[in-house]
Amino acid sequence: LKSFGIPPKRTFDRALSMATPLSSTPDEIRLQFNGDGLDYFKIWIANTFLTLMTIGVYSAWAKVRKLRYMYRATELANASFDYHADPIKILKGRIVAVILLGLYSALGLVSEFAQGGMALLVMVFVPMLIVRGRRFHLRNTSYRHIRFDFHGTTASAAAAYVGLPILASMTLGLFYPYVVMQRAKFLLGQSSIGDNRFAFTARTGAFYRTYFLGLFALAAAFVIGGSLAGGSIYWADQEETDALALLAIACTAFALALIYLAWTYLQVSVTNLTLSCLRCGEVTLRSTLRTFPMFWIGISNAVMVIFSFSLFLPWASIRLARYRIESIYVRAPQGLDSMISSTQEPSSAVSEEISELIGMEVGL
């Protein structure tokens, strides 16, 4: 870690990142991330302190500062991304979201029927909230001063986030890979940069193969890890010796690590497939995340965050962001200069903040 005086080329994380198979073509560009743990720590500690001191009011400015730092630290072809959202608009959105949440809680004290009716009313507007929130976020994101945009409709959001999940539940999850693919197609395929629209070219069979392999690995990890941990715990309970108790703890830790490894494999596989199916004209992406580096970063980050009482959290965020971003390659045979800007109308921050408050994840 540079912040601890260790040159990046000599760190294990950098070695893992550089170990990503290159095999790139001359017209392929690798994203770069120049974030620094110490710089981000200063932002993080200031954001945390000011948010607490202002009883959450500063959280809107904290969000903008965080995203702006991360985006500006991300470079493609020596040009960085940027985030332009107005904290005042975000604050207004959060105030509306908090008022709605307070009203929902108050109705629960008066009538469960009224509270349920309000929840149903909010859920009816969820597709609209998703569209407007996504549009607000992308319109405030730029590359080379060119703004992104989102063209998804409320009807397509309703299909991806309401209709398809219901269908997946009716098929006992067998429809779930298709739901994931359609959501990615909605979020990514309906986006644009300037006047250039993105396209999502994934096939259903690819998502089903990816999920089949990932879920098979996860099931195997549960069986092997669960049998090993359960057997060692049963043996330790029968013998009641310190050595067997330590063995049971070690076996349980190994089982949990094995399950997390399988889960990481599934997440890495889905991410690589999703990003590698995205294109914008002649420009295509290639994601080269690998399971063991992601597993190592996740485990080591968790350990260091716990033992540092969360003070390592900014460094953990930077480590993860660096590996994820620098595993992405952009292939542009005609160069990136063909992208042109377009005029965009401002979008509301209210929808994004309501979506964030009720826990919906609409990003990738």
N, C-alpha and C positions, 0 to 999 in steps of 0.2 A: 504494500500500500504506500503510495507516494506520501500520504499525510504522516506516516511514521518514518519517513526518511528512507524507504526501501525503493530503489529504482524499479519502475514498472516491469522492465524486461526480466527482472530477477524474481518476480513474485510467482507463486504457484498459479494464481488466477490468470495472470497474463500467459503463462505457459499453456494452461488449459485452453484459453481463447485462441492462441496461435496454433493449437493442435487441431483446430477445426479443419476438416479437409477443404483445401482451397480449390484446386482444379478449375480455376476461374479463367474466363476468356479475357482477351485484352480490353473488351468494351464493358467489362463487369466491374462495378465500383462497390467497395465495401463501406458500410456506414461506420463512422467513428464516434466514440463517446469520450468527451474530454472532462467529464465531471470529476470533482475532487472531494474526497470524504471530509476533509477539514473545512473546506468552503461550504459544503452542504450542511455540515454540523452547525456552523454559525447561523445559517438560515433557519435550520430546524429548531435550534434552541431559542432563537428570537421569536419564531412563530409560536412555539409552545408557550413561552412566557407571556407574550402579549395576548394570546388567545385566552389564557387563564385570567389575566388581569382585567380583560374587558368582558369577561363572562361570555365568551364565544363570538363577540362582535368582530374581532380582528380575524376570525377564521376565513372570511372572504378574501382578505388581503394575503393571508397565509397560503391559501390555495393558489392564488395567482403567482406569488413569489416562487412557490415550489415548482409549479408547472413551467414557469418562464425559465427558471434555472435549468431544469432538465431538458427542455426543448432547445435552449441556446447551446447546451453542451453537446447536442447531437448534430453531427455534420455529415453531409453528403456532397462529395465533390468540392470540398473546401467551403461550403456554404451551410450555415446553420438554420435550424428551424426556429420558430418564435411563437409566443403565445401573447395575445393582445386583449384578453378579456378585461372589462372594467369591474373592479372589485365592488363598486357601488351597486351595479346591476346584480351581481351575485348576492350581495347582502340583502337587497330587496327580495330576491327569489327565496333566500333562506328565511326571511321574516314571514313571507307568505306560507312557506312550508311548515314553519313552527306553529303559526296560527292554526293551520289546518290540523296539525297533530294535536294541538291543545284542544281544539273543538271536538276532535274524535274522542279524546280521553274524557272530556266533559260529558259528552253524550252517553258514554258508558256508565256514568253515575246516575243519569236520568232514566235511560231506557236502552236495553240491549238491542231492541228492535231498531231504534233510531241509529244506534252506533253501527249496526250491521248494514242499514240502508246507506249510511254515509260511506262505509267501506266499499260497498257495491258500486256506488256512484263514482268513487275515485278510481276503482278498477276499470270502469267503462272508459274513463279518460286516459288510462295508462298508455295505450298506443299513441295517442296524441302527445303525451308527455315525452315518450321515448323519441319520437321524431323531432320535436322542437328542441329537446335537450341535446340530441346528437347534432342538430344543425347549429345550435349555439356554439358548441364546443369546436366543431370543425371550422366555422366561419371566423373563429378567433385564433385559428392555427394557420401559420404561413410557412412557406419555404421560398427563399429568394424574393421576399415581399409579395409572393403570390398566395392568395388565400385559398384554403380548402372550402368545400361546400358539401351539403348533403341534400339529396333529392328524393329520399324515401317518402312514401305516403302513409297516412294513418291506416288505410286499409291493409297495406302490406305489413305494417307493424302489428296489426291485430292478428293477421294470419301467423306471423312468425312467433309472437309472444303469447297469444291466447289460443288460437285454433289448433296449431300444431302440437303444443304441449298437452292439450286435452286429448288429442288423438294418440300421442305417445303414451299417456297414462292408460288409455283404453287397450293398448296393445302390450301392456306390461313392460314398457321400455324398449320394445323392439324397434320402434319408430324413432328413438332418440337420436341416433347418428344423423338421420335425415333432418331432424329439427335443428341440430347444431349447424349443419351445412346451410340450411335455409336462413338461419340467423346471420351467419357470416356473409352470405350472399346479400342479405338486406343491408347490413351495416357497412360492408366494404364495397359491394357492387353498386350501391347507390351513392357513393361518394365521388368527389371530383376535386381536381386542383386546377384553378382557373376555369378554362372552358373545356378541359380534358376530363372525360368521364373514366372512372375505373371500371373494370370488368372482372367478375369472379368466375373462373372457368372450371371449378371443381366438378367432379362426377360423383354421383351417389355411391357407386361401388367402391371408390377410393376411401370414402369416409367409413363405410361399413367394414372394409378390410382393416383400416387403422384401428377402429374401435374393437373389432374382434380380437386382434392381436394384443391390444392394450388391456382389455378386460380379461383375456386368457392369462396374461402375465399377472394381473392383479389377483385373480382367483387362485392361481398357483401359489402366489406369495402368501395369501391368507391361509391356504391349506398347509403349506410347509411350515410357515412361521407359527401358525396357531398350534400345529401338532408339536413342534419343538418346544414352544413356550409352555403349552399345557402339560406335556410330559415331564418337563423339568420341574414345574411347580408341584405336580402331583408327587414326584419322587422326593422333592425337598420336604413336602408336608409329611410324607411317610417316615423319613429318616430323621428329620429335624436337626440337621447339622449346619454349622456356619458355612462350610464349603459348598454344600448343596444349595443353601440359600443364595449364596453369591452366584452360583451357576444358574439358578433360576432367574435371577435378575439379569445376568448376561444374556441368557437365551431370550428373555422377553424383549430386551433392548435390540437384539439381533432381529427378532421377528418384526418389530416395529420398523426398523431400518429397511428390512426387506420389502415390507408393504409400501413404505414411502418410496423406495426405489422403483417399484412397479408403477405406482401412481405417477411418479415423475416421468417414466417412460411413456405413459399414456398422454400426459400433458404435452411433452416435447413432440411426440408424433403428430398430435392434432395441430399444434402450433405450426410446425414445419409444413404440414400439408396445406393448412389454411393460407399462410402467407405466400407459399410458392404457387398458389393458384390465382394470385392477384396480378393484374396487368393494367397498364394505362397506355393505350395505343401500342407502340412498339416496346415500351418500357415494361420489364417484368421483374419480379422479385424471386429471391431464393433464400430460404431460411435453413441454416445448418446447425441448429441447436443439437447438442448431444446429451444423452441421459446422464452419464457419470459426472461431467462437469456441473450440470444443474443440480444433481443430487449432492455433490460436495458443497457447492455454494449454499444450498438450502440448509444442510445439516450444520455446517460451520457457522453460518449466520445465526441460526437459532441458538447455538451454544454460546456464542460471543455476546449476543443480545441478552440472554438470561444472566450470564455471569457479570455483565457490565451494568446490570439493572437498567437496561434499555438505552444506555448512552451510546452503544455501538450501532444503534438503529440507522443513523444516517450513512455510516460506512457500509452497512449491510445493503441498504437501498442502492447505493452507488455501485457496489460489486455486482449485484443482480442486474441492474440496468446496463452496465458495461457489457456483460457477457451476452445478454439478450440482444442488445442493439448491434454489437459488433459481429453477431452471427448472421446478419442480414446482408445480402448482396443485391445490388440493383444492376440489371443488365439494360443498357441503353445504346443500342446499335447506332441510332441517329443522334445521340447526345441528349442532354436534358434541356437544352435551350429552346426546344420546340414548345414547351409549356408556356402559355400566355395567360395573363390575368383577366379577370372578368369583374363586372360590377355586381355587388351583392348587397341585399337589404339586411339591416341588422336584425338579429333574432333575440328572443327573450331568454333571460337566464332563469326565469321562474320554473320552467319545466325541468331543466337540468337539476336544479336544487331539490325540487320535490321528488324527482326520480332517485336522487342520491340519498335523500332522507329516508325513503321507504325501502332502501336497500336493493334497488334494481341495478344490476350490472349490465350495461349496454355497450361496453367497450370491449376491445380485444387486447 
